[in-house]
Amino acid sequence: MSEEKKGRRITGAEREKMTASLKKQYDKGASIRELAAETGRSYGFVHRLLVESETQLRGRGGPTPTRSKKA
């Protein structure tokens, strides 16, 4: 996906095309931050498009800390 002019409003068919492309890449494993950097858009913009397209978002990475059991 090519980098868009920063801050330019994207509407209509162009927005739908970008949304479909972002959804496809996200579903293949790309992170929202990677997609934002690749497109030159903000994290919030990419996140919003994915939510609007009803994409199942992944949880944050990394292991969950566990507490030691006190007996």
C-alpha positions as a Markdown table, in Angstrom:
| # | Residue | x | y | z |
|---|---|---|---|---|
| 1 | Met | 0.0 | 0.0 | 0.0 |
| 2 | Ser | 1.4 | 3.4 | -0.9 |
| 3 | Glu | 1.9 | 6.2 | 1.6 |
| 4 | Glu | -0.9 | 8.8 | 1.3 |
| 5 | Lys | -0.5 | 12.5 | 1.8 |
| 6 | Lys | -0.5 | 13.0 | 5.5 |
| 7 | Gly | -3.8 | 14.4 | 6.8 |
| 8 | Arg | -5.6 | 14.2 | 3.5 |
| 9 | Arg | -9.3 | 13.2 | 4.0 |
| 10 | Ile | -10.1 | 9.8 | 2.5 |
| 11 | Thr | -13.7 | 9.1 | 1.6 |
| 12 | Gly | -16.0 | 7.0 | -0.6 |
| 13 | Ala | -14.5 | 4.3 | -2.8 |
| 14 | Glu | -11.0 | 5.2 | -1.9 |
| 15 | Arg | -11.7 | 4.7 | 1.8 |
| 16 | Glu | -13.4 | 1.4 | 1.1 |
| 17 | Lys | -10.5 | 0.2 | -0.9 |
| 18 | Met | -8.0 | 1.2 | 1.8 |
| 19 | Thr | -10.2 | -0.4 | 4.5 |
| 20 | Ala | -10.3 | -3.7 | 2.5 |
| 21 | Ser | -6.5 | -3.6 | 2.0 |
| 22 | Leu | -5.8 | -2.9 | 5.7 |
| 23 | Lys | -8.2 | -5.6 | 6.8 |
| 24 | Lys | -6.6 | -8.2 | 4.5 |
| 25 | Gln | -3.1 | -7.3 | 5.8 |
| 26 | Tyr | -4.2 | -7.2 | 9.4 |
| 27 | Asp | -5.8 | -10.6 | 9.1 |
| 28 | Lys | -2.5 | -12.0 | 7.6 |
| 29 | Gly | -0.7 | -10.8 | 10.8 |
| 30 | Ala | 0.4 | -7.2 | 10.3 |
| 31 | Ser | 0.1 | -5.0 | 13.4 |
| 32 | Ile | -1.9 | -1.8 | 13.5 |
| 33 | Arg | 1.3 | 0.1 | 14.1 |
| 34 | Glu | 3.0 | -1.5 | 11.1 |
| 35 | Leu | 0.0 | -0.6 | 8.9 |
| 36 | Ala | -0.1 | 2.9 | 10.2 |
| 37 | Ala | 3.6 | 3.4 | 9.4 |
| 38 | Glu | 3.3 | 1.8 | 6.0 |
| 39 | Thr | 0.3 | 4.0 | 5.0 |
| 40 | Gly | 1.5 | 7.2 | 6.7 |
| 41 | Arg | -1.7 | 7.4 | 8.7 |
| 42 | Ser | -2.2 | 7.5 | 12.4 |
| 43 | Tyr | -2.7 | 4.4 | 14.6 |
| 44 | Gly | -6.1 | 5.8 | 15.5 |
| 45 | Phe | -7.2 | 6.1 | 11.9 |
| 46 | Val | -6.1 | 2.5 | 11.0 |
| 47 | His | -7.8 | 1.2 | 14.2 |
| 48 | Arg | -11.0 | 3.1 | 13.3 |
| 49 | Leu | -11.1 | 1.6 | 9.8 |
| 50 | Leu | -10.6 | -1.9 | 11.2 |
| 51 | Val | -13.3 | -1.5 | 13.8 |
| 52 | Glu | -15.7 | 0.0 | 11.2 |
| 53 | Ser | -15.1 | -3.0 | 8.9 |
| 54 | Glu | -15.9 | -5.3 | 11.9 |
| 55 | Thr | -12.5 | -6.9 | 11.9 |
| 56 | Gln | -11.8 | -9.1 | 14.9 |
| 57 | Leu | -9.0 | -7.3 | 16.6 |
| 58 | Arg | -6.2 | -9.3 | 18.3 |
| 59 | Gly | -5.3 | -8.7 | 22.0 |
| 60 | Arg | -2.1 | -7.1 | 23.0 |
| 61 | Gly | 1.0 | -9.3 | 22.8 |
| 62 | Gly | 3.2 | -10.8 | 25.4 |
| 63 | Pro | 2.6 | -13.2 | 28.2 |
| 64 | Thr | 0.3 | -12.4 | 31.1 |
| 65 | Pro | 2.1 | -12.1 | 34.4 |
| 66 | Thr | 1.2 | -14.7 | 36.9 |
| 67 | Arg | 1.2 | -14.4 | 40.7 |
| 68 | Ser | 2.9 | -16.9 | 42.8 |
| 69 | Lys | 0.6 | -19.0 | 45.0 |
| 70 | Lys | 1.0 | -18.4 | 48.7 |
| 71 | Ala | 0.1 | -21.4 | 50.7 |
